[in-house]
Amino acid sequence: MTQESLRVVVSLDPEAQSFRPSAHNLTASQAVDYAQSLKRDSVEAKIADQPKKHRTENPNDCRQCKKTADALTAELYNSPGAQDRSEQNLAPATGGKEPSA
Ligand SMILES: [Zn+2]
């Protein structure tokens, strides 16, 4: 029996400026597809590892997903990788579709 590793997808609530659970129990490729479809709608999304299957059906009611979303929100404001990034472009790389006028 092969157990594929699972992923959680969280999306950024633009009003609250915080992540909230969007989907869970996804395979890696499902998660990528889903995150890309969110990004196409201009929703910032992140994929996180999910160590084991969540039993709650609705990710919005899922405590484990909320924890993940909270942790990613905290990272957003207190990013340990922020120093690396500040040397590069200030704009977040969301697909490189900026007009180069
Ligand atoms: Zn969950």
Residues whose N, C-alpha, C, O or C-beta is under 5 A from the ligand:
A	BS01	ZN	H24 H54 P59 C62 Q64 C65
